[in-house]
Every structure is written in structure tokens, then in C-alpha cells.
């Protein structure tokens, strides 16, 4: 009986800690990743960079503008060559998102 309880407890913990399936690399405890969104020009990286960010608390309250348009405006970019984003969190308590736009 104790073995069944241990197995059920471990299985339950694994299911809770892994959450829903995701195509993004998300850690159960710490996540700190940079990911590409799009590339519009393979031959040109761009000379300007613009960033936009937003923050979320406990996935219940979110604030900020991390859109590509906001990043373009912040970098004074008219032609986008590539877009990347950065996400970091610890235990899902405070989630930080940053979009970086490269262009001319």
C-alpha cells in the first residue's frame, strides 16, 4: 500500500510541476530563454535596435507593451530585419517579457 501511495505521489508531483505541454522551452522552476520570432531579411542584420517589455505577476496581473510596434518606435526603426524575444521567470511568480527588434 505504501508503494502505491509513493508512486501516486511522484506521478502527481510530476504532473503538477510539468503543467500543460508547450512548444516553448519552459522550466518548472527557472526559465531564462531567448527565442527568435521572425526574420524578414536574411542578408541584413540592421543597424538599429529597439526593445519593448512587459511584466506579469502570478499570471494574474500583466502590465506593459511588448509589441513589435512598440519596439520599432523605441528604436526609431522603419524597416524590420529580425525580431527576437526574451522570457524569464522564477516559479512563475514574476514573469518578464522583452521583444527586441533589429532593423533600419
N, C-alpha and C positions, 0 to 999 in steps of 0.2 A: 504494500500500500504506500509506503514511504517513497519507493522508487517512482511510482506513477505520479505522485504529487510533485516530486523533483522534476520529472520530465515535463509535466504540465506547466510548472512554474517557469522553467527555462524557455519552453516554447512560447509562453505568454509574454515573457520579457523580450524575447527576440522580436515578436510581432509588434509590440508597443514601441520598441526602440527603432525599428526599421521604417515604420509608417507605411504610407502608400508608395507604390512603385513610382519611380521617377526616371526620366531620361537624363537628368542633370546629376552631376556628382555631388551628392549631399551627404555629409557626415552626420551620424546620430548625435555626436557631442559638439564637434567643432567643424565648421565649414569655412573655407577661405579659398575661393576659386576665381580665376579669370577665364572668361569664355568669349569666343567670337560670336557676333551676331550676324554681320554681313560684310561682304567685300564687294565694292562696286567697280574698282579699278585695280587689276592685278599688278600693273606695271608702276603704279604710283602710290606711295605711302601718304603723301600730303605733308605740307609744311606747317599746318596749324593743328592744334588740339583743343577740343572743348570738352568739358565734363559737366555732368548733372548728377545729382544724388537725391536719394530719399531714404527714409528710415521707417522701420516698423517695430512696434513694441508688442511682444507676445502674439504676434499675428492678429492683433485686435485693433490697434490704432496705428495708422500709417500717415506719414507726412512727407511732403516734398514733391518735386517734379523731376523724375529721372527719365524723361522722354528724349528721343533723339533730337527733336526740335529745340528743346531747352539747351542741350549740349551744343548744338550748332550755334545758337545765339550766344552762349557763354564764350565760345571760341571764335566768334565772328567768321564762321565758315559758311560758304555758299555752295560749294561742291564737296560732297562727302565721298571719301575713298574707302573708308572702313569704319566699322563700329564694333566696339568690344564692351563687355560689361563685367563688373566685379561684384561678387556677393560674399559677405562674411557674416557669421553668426556664431554665438556660443549658446548651446542648449535651446536655440530658438527664442531666446528672451528678447534680445535686441538684434534686429536684422538690418544690415546696411547694404544698400544697392548703389552702384555707381556706373553710369554709362559714359564711355569715352568715345568721342567722335574724332576721326582724323580726316583732314581734307585741306581744301584751298580756300 
